């Protein structure tokens, strides 16, 4: 067992140390969504009442769960993008020729990204009371649990992309073409009620919709202001758990098939 | 387990391009074996295969009694590898890099700590233990890389272009370190290089050109291929002058661009005669003992670039 835990933990630990020494990464992964939230949330709040929400729900409040998910997504992206360069350089090559299983390398990387995403997500939770969101202990625990599943799934998704890309430019292209639209169409930015039916379907098929919903539902667990045609909390957690397992298997498979 | 690396009929192709063409050689523990070749000769491909990063298209490689195709996991425990690209995380300290590496090889606790100090002491970097790697010079980083590769006490040390980017002093230091490892620890060192002086310091040299292993031998054996001196004439009309010299003096030559390489027993006498015979055609003329570059040129007909 030690043989398995030691490589996983050392790779995880390296991700944390690297983040600690490159604190500017906080700006891109944490501060940027925060600025989006304040600017877009305040700007749109004056003229936009999200469909299916009560009168008291301001747009900045509606937007909040989506922003937390965006922080998780950005952290996952920035934590995994370094794999692209490291694969070509000596460092990761050195790890790949060590007598350890490829899945343990991927698991260490994924847990590292998950921890960083979670830390930043939890930091953002402290802002929730400022916009009037109140939650109790059970709600907080469930919310954090959902964040863990989501962060792990998104980091593994990032790893699947990073292990396939030969350049960071390619990763950025995927980020703009796929990852950001996935987030935009997850109910983070606007609800599916009132959206054209084709868009409604896209949102229904988007796994991140269930991530945002699970987060939103667990956040309001105690106050129960959930509404509209959103999936239930249980179903959402089931979907994101499946997403998490599939991306984890996908990342391990991708890394195992790559030589360098 | 034996104490040899045996490569037999190794071939590797990328699509239709043949990067390694039927290569065979053997290296024993205690030797520093140098794969010398210009850029694009197949050194890095061979290196990636030996370090288990890539499977060859065909052929057999046996490393200390383990078949590379079937026993790569066992082989990985025996290998210490220094890649051409920097293998250290520059955001980590020297010790953190070594500890990370040690954990991947199952070392931990006091054993690991002791081994790290021992190696940093050996390579003269004990005072830089807690420095972040990005603050170190190229030469120091290379020493840390070798210490890292040696951490799990491998029987084989593979180094890809270890002297690239190092100044003369750091290169000499590197060479001393490798010599001391080969002699005191009896490990097998295999390195690739395109620096001729580095090859000169190794036990044996294998010359690679366009994926073929042209020759293998000690630096002295290889230089003996050329008898006497090598005269290098630079001219503006290589074709005509080389023919004229060959007819007049009956010497064998190799023409590369406008440089004529001539092998002769009494180089100094020959220089006088050839300069007197063709005073207007020669731009410069140089005479010297045979170098590995001359041997490469003679055997391949190609310049070493």
Interface residues (C-beta under 8 A of the other chain):
Chain A: X2 X3 X6 X7 X9 X10 X11 X13 X14 X17 X18 X21 X22 X88 X89 X90 X91 X93 X94 X95 X96 X97 X98 X99 X100 X259 X260
Chain B: X48 X51 X52 X53 X54 X55 X73 X76 X77 X79 X81 X82 X83 X84 X85 X86 X87 X88 X89 X91 X92 X96 X99 X100 X101 X103 X104 X105 X106 X108 X132 X145 X148
